């Protein structure tokens, strides 16, 4: 290697970056020296450039000892080379890799590594900077274009995207609308729900049920150097109200980190409501495959509620994007998968039954609220229909609450008291054997103690 010395100043010729101009061969240096003589009038001579190789050894060691993070395609730096191998050129021993075969000679001693600036690569641009321990930072796409001209545009774009997804600045984003969520699914990590809408029988994408619902879709987008979104590296459904996220697809490590920083924890979105979307012209609804052995029940005419598998009206474990409905509720008209019989009102869906009916714990029949009266019977607060109440129950006259007949106690005056009230306020007279209030009993005992001649208590004397 050669450089040109200005004999008038005794300084080497430098470029605009104040770096010594270096030539690979003497002929090129001689030609440039002659040109400078004609241009400046000063004498210039080519001189042999004595290369300081210590900086190369320093940079090679930094790649090996972990000071630098090697580029993901740098196969040589992934090995712990023996120290004696860290001589000039040792970094190039794996010449079979495209990373070495496609670079220009200028990049031979760049020792490229991940920059502290997101999406950038740092490298030693030349020997002069290497001696001064100065690294240059450059966008990865520009670096590949400049120093790997043999790589085609498509491959360069892929490598750029790969690098940015690993070392670029990442941000957790959320899709809320049906259009946004569908786009993220179809352009992100592969799964049974990542196909385009036309691949599903309904021609409606199943994940549209998540749009504008209780759920959102968290994702990480890989963007190019201009900030334009290139692809989706990971995604996960989240339930903001409960602060939980489901299965992560794609880059699990980075997504987990961002979700935890956003105060989300891993769990299934039990209780979240998602939209009802009916298939055109059929007794079925659009429904995606749900991770976690989950299903849904009807919440109302517009929404499903996500529940555990065993509690589900529909189990969402198919990948065709549909749940089939075989019956029609005779109350609301919804198409459902199962019905419950309501006395004198036909068959209703589960949602209508929960809202408008009750189950009699005595006869086992279900009645509409508008059809019969409901009696909540103590001590367990269980519902009885008016027919079962008339046959098996009665009223505690002291508390005006409803009790089963076997739990009522008949008093001497014709009233009925519950056993619970009687235990606190009543007793059985030891003289006449009648059930009386404690107050009456105390009055009788007082009179007996006062010396009344007859041995019958007042209660007994008042009995017919």
C-alpha positions as CSV (number, residue, x, y, z in Angstrom):
1,X,0.0,0.0,0.0
2,X,1.2,3.6,-0.8
3,X,0.5,7.1,0.1
4,X,1.6,10.5,-1.4
5,X,3.9,12.8,0.6
6,X,3.9,16.5,-0.2
7,X,7.6,17.3,0.0
8,X,7.0,21.1,0.5
9,X,5.0,20.5,3.7
10,X,6.3,17.0,4.6
11,X,2.7,16.0,5.2
12,X,0.7,13.2,3.5
13,X,-2.1,14.1,1.1
14,X,-5.5,13.9,2.8
15,X,-9.0,13.8,1.4
16,X,-12.0,16.0,2.4
17,X,-12.6,13.9,5.5
18,X,-9.0,14.6,6.6
19,X,-7.9,11.0,6.1
20,X,-4.7,9.9,4.4
21,X,-5.3,8.9,0.8
22,X,-4.1,5.3,0.4
23,X,-3.4,3.5,-2.9
24,X,-3.2,-0.3,-3.4
25,X,-0.4,-0.2,-6.0
26,X,2.6,2.1,-6.7
27,X,1.6,2.9,-10.3
28,X,-1.6,4.5,-9.2
29,X,0.2,6.5,-6.5
30,X,2.8,7.7,-9.0
31,X,0.2,8.8,-11.5
32,X,-1.6,10.8,-8.8
33,X,1.7,12.4,-7.6
34,X,2.4,13.6,-11.1
35,X,-1.1,15.1,-11.3
36,X,-0.7,16.9,-8.0
37,X,2.7,18.3,-9.1
38,X,1.1,19.8,-12.2
39,X,-1.9,21.1,-10.3
40,X,-0.2,22.6,-7.2
41,X,3.4,23.1,-8.3
42,X,4.6,21.4,-5.2
43,X,6.7,18.2,-5.4
44,X,4.8,15.1,-4.5
45,X,6.3,11.6,-4.2
46,X,4.6,8.2,-3.5
47,X,5.8,6.4,-0.3
48,X,5.3,3.0,1.0
49,X,2.5,3.0,3.6
50,X,3.5,1.1,6.7
51,X,0.3,-0.4,7.9
52,X,-0.3,-0.5,11.7
53,X,-2.0,-3.9,12.1
54,X,-2.6,-3.6,15.8
55,X,-6.0,-1.9,15.2
56,X,-7.1,-4.9,13.1
57,X,-6.3,-7.3,16.0
58,X,-8.2,-5.0,18.4
59,X,-11.3,-5.0,16.2
60,X,-11.2,-8.8,15.6
61,X,-11.0,-9.4,19.3
62,X,-13.9,-7.0,20.0
63,X,-16.1,-9.1,17.7
64,X,-15.0,-12.3,19.4
65,X,-15.1,-11.3,23.1
66,X,-18.6,-9.8,22.9
67,X,-17.6,-6.1,22.9
68,X,-19.3,-5.9,19.5
69,X,-22.4,-7.7,18.5
70,X,-21.6,-9.3,15.1
71,X,-24.0,-8.9,12.2
72,X,-26.4,-11.9,12.0
73,X,-24.8,-13.2,8.8
74,X,-21.2,-13.0,10.1
75,X,-20.4,-16.7,10.5
76,X,-16.8,-16.1,11.3
77,X,-17.5,-13.9,14.3
78,X,-19.8,-16.6,15.8
79,X,-16.8,-18.8,16.6
80,X,-14.4,-18.3,19.5
81,X,-11.1,-18.1,17.6
82,X,-7.9,-19.0,19.3
83,X,-5.9,-16.0,20.2
84,X,-3.1,-16.9,17.9
85,X,-5.6,-17.1,15.0
86,X,-6.5,-13.4,15.5
87,X,-3.9,-12.3,13.0
88,X,-4.5,-10.2,9.9
89,X,-6.9,-12.1,7.7
90,X,-8.0,-14.6,10.4
91,X,-11.5,-13.0,10.3
92,X,-11.9,-14.2,6.7
93,X,-11.3,-17.9,7.1
94,X,-14.9,-18.9,6.4
95,X,-14.8,-17.7,2.8
96,X,-17.7,-19.9,1.7
97,X,-20.2,-17.5,3.2
98,X,-22.0,-15.0,0.9
99,X,-21.1,-12.4,3.6
100,X,-17.5,-12.7,2.5
101,X,-17.8,-13.6,-1.2
102,X,-20.1,-10.7,-2.2
103,X,-18.3,-7.8,-0.5
104,X,-16.0,-5.4,-2.2
105,X,-12.3,-5.4,-1.4
106,X,-12.7,-2.1,0.4
107,X,-14.8,-3.8,3.0
108,X,-12.3,-6.5,3.9
109,X,-11.3,-4.9,7.1
110,X,-14.5,-3.2,8.1
111,X,-15.2,-5.5,11.1
112,X,-18.9,-4.6,10.9
113,X,-21.1,-4.9,13.9
114,X,-24.5,-3.8,15.3
115,X,-24.5,0.0,16.0
116,X,-25.8,1.6,19.1
117,X,-28.0,3.5,16.8
118,X,-31.1,1.4,16.0
119,X,-31.2,-0.1,12.5
120,X,-27.6,1.0,11.9
121,X,-24.3,-0.9,11.3
122,X,-21.0,0.4,12.6
123,X,-17.7,-0.4,10.9
124,X,-14.1,0.7,10.5
125,X,-14.1,2.6,7.2
126,X,-10.3,2.6,6.5
127,X,-6.9,2.1,8.1
128,X,-6.6,5.8,9.1
129,X,-9.8,5.6,11.2
130,X,-8.9,2.2,12.5
131,X,-5.6,3.5,13.9
132,X,-7.6,6.3,15.6
133,X,-10.3,3.9,16.8
134,X,-13.1,5.7,14.9
135,X,-16.1,3.8,13.6
136,X,-18.6,4.9,11.1
137,X,-22.3,4.3,11.6
138,X,-24.6,3.7,8.5
139,X,-28.1,2.5,7.8
140,X,-27.9,-1.3,7.1
141,X,-29.7,-0.9,3.7
142,X,-27.2,1.7,2.6
143,X,-24.2,-0.4,3.8
144,X,-25.3,-3.4,1.9
145,X,-26.0,-1.4,-1.3
146,X,-22.6,0.3,-1.1
147,X,-20.3,-2.6,-0.1
148,X,-22.3,-5.6,-1.4
149,X,-23.3,-4.5,-4.9
150,X,-23.6,-8.1,-6.1
151,X,-26.6,-8.7,-4.0
152,X,-29.9,-8.1,-5.9
153,X,-32.5,-5.7,-4.7
154,X,-34.9,-8.4,-3.5
155,X,-32.3,-10.1,-1.4
156,X,-31.0,-6.8,-0.1
157,X,-34.5,-5.9,1.0
158,X,-34.9,-9.2,2.8
159,X,-31.6,-8.8,4.6
160,X,-32.5,-5.2,5.6
161,X,-35.8,-6.3,7.0
162,X,-34.2,-9.2,8.9
163,X,-31.7,-6.9,10.4
164,X,-34.2,-4.2,11.4
165,X,-36.5,-6.8,12.9
166,X,-33.6,-7.9,15.2
167,X,-31.9,-4.6,16.0
168,X,-34.2,-1.8,14.9
169,X,-36.3,0.4,17.1
170,X,-39.4,-1.6,18.0
171,X,-42.7,-0.3,19.2
172,X,-45.8,-2.1,20.5
173,X,-48.8,-1.2,18.4
174,X,-52.5,-2.1,18.6
175,X,-55.1,-2.8,15.9
176,X,-58.7,-2.1,16.9
177,X,-60.9,-2.0,13.8
178,X,-61.9,-5.1,11.8
179,X,-59.9,-3.9,8.8
180,X,-56.8,-3.3,10.8
181,X,-57.0,-6.6,12.5
182,X,-57.5,-8.5,9.3
183,X,-54.6,-6.8,7.6
184,X,-52.2,-7.7,10.5
185,X,-53.3,-11.3,10.5
186,X,-52.9,-11.7,6.7
187,X,-49.5,-10.0,6.6
188,X,-48.0,-11.4,9.8
189,X,-46.8,-14.7,11.2
190,X,-48.3,-17.8,9.7
191,X,-51.2,-19.6,11.4
192,X,-54.6,-21.2,10.5
193,X,-56.1,-17.7,10.7
194,X,-53.5,-15.9,8.6
195,X,-55.0,-16.8,5.2
196,X,-56.8,-14.3,3.0
197,X,-60.6,-14.0,3.3
198,X,-61.3,-15.8,0.1
199,X,-59.7,-19.0,1.5
200,X,-62.5,-19.4,4.0
201,X,-66.0,-20.8,3.1
202,X,-67.8,-17.6,4.1
203,X,-65.4,-15.3,2.1
204,X,-65.5,-13.2,5.3
205,X,-62.3,-13.2,7.3
206,X,-63.0,-14.9,10.7
207,X,-60.9,-12.4,12.7
208,X,-63.2,-9.6,11.8
209,X,-65.3,-10.6,14.9
210,X,-62.5,-9.0,17.0
211,X,-63.0,-5.6,15.4
212,X,-64.3,-2.8,17.8
213,X,-64.9,-5.4,20.5
214,X,-63.4,-6.0,24.0
215,X,-60.3,-7.5,22.3
216,X,-57.5,-5.7,20.5
217,X,-54.5,-7.1,18.5
218,X,-51.1,-6.2,19.7
219,X,-48.3,-6.4,17.1
220,X,-44.8,-5.4,16.2
221,X,-44.3,-4.0,12.8
222,X,-40.9,-4.2,11.0
223,X,-40.3,-0.9,9.1
224,X,-37.8,0.1,6.5
225,X,-35.3,2.9,6.9
226,X,-37.9,5.4,5.7
227,X,-40.4,4.2,8.4
228,X,-42.7,2.4,6.0
229,X,-44.1,-0.9,7.4
230,X,-42.6,-3.9,5.6
231,X,-44.0,-6.8,7.6
232,X,-45.4,-7.9,10.9
233,X,-42.9,-9.8,13.1
234,X,-45.3,-10.8,15.9
235,X,-48.9,-10.5,17.1
236,X,-51.0,-11.5,20.1
237,X,-54.7,-10.9,21.1
238,X,-55.0,-8.8,24.2
239,X,-57.9,-8.1,26.6
240,X,-57.2,-4.5,27.9
241,X,-60.0,-4.6,30.5
242,X,-58.3,-7.5,32.3
243,X,-54.7,-6.7,31.2
244,X,-54.1,-10.2,29.7
245,X,-52.7,-11.5,26.4
246,X,-53.1,-14.8,24.7
247,X,-50.7,-16.9,22.6
248,X,-47.9,-15.0,20.8
249,X,-47.2,-15.7,17.2
250,X,-43.8,-14.8,15.7
251,X,-41.1,-13.0,17.7
252,X,-42.1,-14.3,21.2
253,X,-39.2,-12.8,23.1
254,X,-39.5,-9.2,22.0
255,X,-43.3,-9.3,22.1
256,X,-43.3,-10.7,25.7
257,X,-40.9,-8.0,26.8
258,X,-43.1,-5.2,25.3
259,X,-46.3,-6.6,26.7
260,X,-44.9,-7.0,30.2
261,X,-43.7,-3.4,30.0
262,X,-47.2,-2.4,29.1
263,X,-48.5,-4.2,32.2
264,X,-50.0,-7.2,30.4
265,X,-49.8,-10.8,31.8
266,X,-50.3,-14.1,30.0
267,X,-53.9,-15.5,30.4
268,X,-56.9,-16.3,28.3
269,X,-59.6,-13.5,27.6
270,X,-62.4,-15.2,29.6
271,X,-65.4,-12.8,29.7
272,X,-64.5,-10.7,26.7
273,X,-67.2,-9.9,24.2
274,X,-66.7,-10.3,20.5
275,X,-69.0,-9.4,17.6
276,X,-71.6,-11.6,16.0
277,X,-71.3,-11.7,12.3
278,X,-73.8,-13.9,10.5
279,X,-72.9,-15.7,7.4
280,X,-74.8,-14.6,4.3
281,X,-77.8,-16.9,3.6
282,X,-77.1,-19.5,6.2
283,X,-77.7,-20.7,9.8
284,X,-74.1,-20.1,10.9
285,X,-71.9,-17.4,12.3
286,X,-68.4,-16.3,11.5
287,X,-66.0,-17.5,14.2
288,X,-62.2,-17.8,14.3
289,X,-60.3,-20.6,15.9
290,X,-59.7,-19.7,19.6
291,X,-56.5,-20.7,21.3
292,X,-56.7,-22.0,24.9
293,X,-59.6,-24.5,24.5
294,X,-62.2,-21.6,24.6
295,X,-65.7,-21.3,23.3
296,X,-68.5,-18.7,23.3
297,X,-72.0,-18.2,24.6
298,X,-74.6,-15.7,23.3
299,X,-74.4,-12.4,25.2
300,X,-77.0,-10.6,23.3
301,X,-78.1,-10.1,19.7
302,X,-74.8,-8.4,18.7
303,X,-72.1,-10.0,20.8
304,X,-70.7,-13.4,21.9
305,X,-69.0,-13.8,25.3
306,X,-65.8,-15.9,25.5
307,X,-66.0,-18.7,28.1
308,X,-64.1,-21.9,29.1
309,X,-64.5,-24.9,26.8
310,X,-66.8,-26.8,29.2
311,X,-69.2,-23.9,29.7
312,X,-69.5,-23.0,26.0
313,X,-72.5,-23.0,23.9
314,X,-70.2,-23.2,20.9
315,X,-66.7,-24.7,21.0
316,X,-64.4,-22.6,18.8
317,X,-62.0,-25.4,17.8
318,X,-62.4,-25.5,14.1
319,X,-60.3,-23.6,11.4
320,X,-63.0,-23.1,8.8
321,X,-64.1,-19.8,10.3
322,X,-67.6,-20.9,11.1
323,X,-69.9,-22.1,13.9
324,X,-73.1,-23.8,12.8
325,X,-76.5,-22.9,14.2
326,X,-79.3,-25.5,14.0
327,X,-82.2,-24.0,15.9
328,X,-84.2,-20.7,16.2
329,X,-85.1,-19.2,19.5
330,X,-88.9,-18.8,19.7
331,X,-88.5,-15.7,21.9
332,X,-85.8,-13.5,20.2
333,X,-85.5,-15.2,16.8
334,X,-81.7,-15.8,17.1
335,X,-80.2,-18.8,15.4
336,X,-78.5,-21.0,18.0
337,X,-77.0,-24.4,18.5
338,X,-79.2,-25.5,21.4
339,X,-82.5,-24.5,23.0
340,X,-84.1,-24.8,26.5
341,X,-87.8,-25.6,27.0
342,X,-89.9,-23.0,28.7
343,X,-93.3,-24.1,30.1
344,X,-96.2,-22.9,27.8
345,X,-93.7,-20.7,25.8
346,X,-91.8,-23.1,23.5
347,X,-88.0,-23.3,23.2
348,X,-85.8,-20.4,24.0
349,X,-82.0,-19.7,23.6
350,X,-79.8,-19.7,26.7
351,X,-79.5,-15.9,26.7
352,X,-83.2,-15.4,26.8
353,X,-83.6,-18.0,29.5
354,X,-81.0,-16.3,31.7
355,X,-82.7,-12.9,31.3
356,X,-86.4,-13.7,31.2
357,X,-87.1,-17.0,32.9
358,X,-86.4,-18.9,36.1
359,X,-85.9,-22.5,37.1
360,X,-88.2,-23.9,39.8
361,X,-86.0,-26.0,42.1
362,X,-88.9,-28.1,43.2
363,X,-90.6,-29.3,40.1
364,X,-87.6,-28.7,37.7
365,X,-89.6,-26.8,35.2
366,X,-88.6,-23.4,33.6
367,X,-91.2,-20.6,33.6
368,X,-91.2,-17.1,32.0
369,X,-91.2,-14.3,34.6
370,X,-94.4,-12.9,33.1
371,X,-96.1,-16.3,33.3
372,X,-96.1,-17.2,37.0
373,X,-95.1,-15.7,40.3
374,X,-91.7,-16.5,41.8
375,X,-91.2,-17.3,45.5
376,X,-87.8,-17.2,47.0
377,X,-87.9,-19.8,49.7
378,X,-85.7,-19.8,52.8
379,X,-83.3,-20.9,54.2
380,X,-81.4,-21.3,50.9
381,X,-83.1,-18.5,48.8
382,X,-84.2,-21.0,46.2
383,X,-86.8,-20.1,43.6
384,X,-90.2,-21.9,43.6
385,X,-93.0,-21.5,41.1
386,X,-96.4,-20.5,42.5
387,X,-97.7,-24.1,42.0
388,X,-95.0,-25.7,44.1
389,X,-95.2,-22.9,46.6
390,X,-98.9,-23.6,47.2
391,X,-98.2,-27.4,47.6
392,X,-95.0,-27.4,49.7
393,X,-94.4,-24.0,51.3
394,X,-95.9,-21.3,53.5
395,X,-95.3,-17.9,55.1
396,X,-93.6,-17.1,58.4
397,X,-96.2,-14.7,60.0
398,X,-93.5,-13.1,62.2
399,X,-91.0,-12.2,59.4
400,X,-93.2,-12.4,56.3
401,X,-90.7,-14.7,54.6
402,X,-91.3,-17.9,52.6
403,X,-90.4,-21.3,54.0
404,X,-91.0,-24.9,53.2
405,X,-93.8,-26.4,55.3
406,X,-91.4,-28.7,57.1
407,X,-89.5,-25.7,58.3
408,X,-92.6,-23.9,59.8
409,X,-93.8,-24.3,63.4
410,X,-97.5,-23.9,64.2
411,X,-98.1,-21.6,67.2
412,X,-101.0,-21.8,69.8
413,X,-102.7,-18.7,68.3
414,X,-102.9,-20.1,64.7
415,X,-99.8,-18.4,63.3
416,X,-96.8,-20.1,61.6
417,X,-93.3,-19.2,62.6
418,X,-90.1,-20.4,60.9
419,X,-87.9,-22.7,63.0
420,X,-85.2,-20.0,62.8
421,X,-87.4,-17.3,64.3
422,X,-89.0,-19.7,66.8
423,X,-85.5,-20.7,68.1
424,X,-84.9,-17.0,69.1
425,X,-88.4,-15.8,70.1
426,X,-90.5,-18.9,71.0
427,X,-90.7,-21.9,73.2
428,X,-92.8,-24.9,74.2
429,X,-94.8,-24.4,77.4
430,X,-93.8,-26.9,80.0
431,X,-97.4,-26.9,81.5
432,X,-99.7,-27.3,78.5
433,X,-97.2,-28.3,75.8
434,X,-98.3,-25.5,73.4
435,X,-95.8,-23.5,71.2
436,X,-95.9,-19.9,72.5
437,X,-93.8,-16.8,72.4
438,X,-91.1,-16.4,75.1
439,X,-93.0,-13.3,76.3
440,X,-96.2,-15.2,76.9
441,X,-94.4,-18.1,78.5
442,X,-92.7,-15.7,80.9
443,X,-96.1,-14.2,81.9
444,X,-97.5,-17.7,82.6
445,X,-94.6,-18.7,84.8
446,X,-94.9,-15.4,86.8
447,X,-98.6,-16.1,87.5
448,X,-97.9,-19.6,88.6
449,X,-95.1,-18.4,90.9
450,X,-97.6,-15.9,92.4
451,X,-99.7,-18.7,93.8
452,X,-102.6,-19.1,91.3
453,X,-104.7,-22.1,92.6
454,X,-105.2,-23.8,89.3
455,X,-102.2,-25.5,87.7
456,X,-103.1,-24.6,84.2
457,X,-101.2,-21.8,82.5
458,X,-103.0,-18.8,80.9
459,X,-102.2,-20.2,77.5
460,X,-103.9,-23.5,78.3
461,X,-106.9,-21.8,79.8
462,X,-107.5,-19.8,76.6
463,X,-107.5,-22.9,74.4
464,X,-110.9,-24.0,73.3
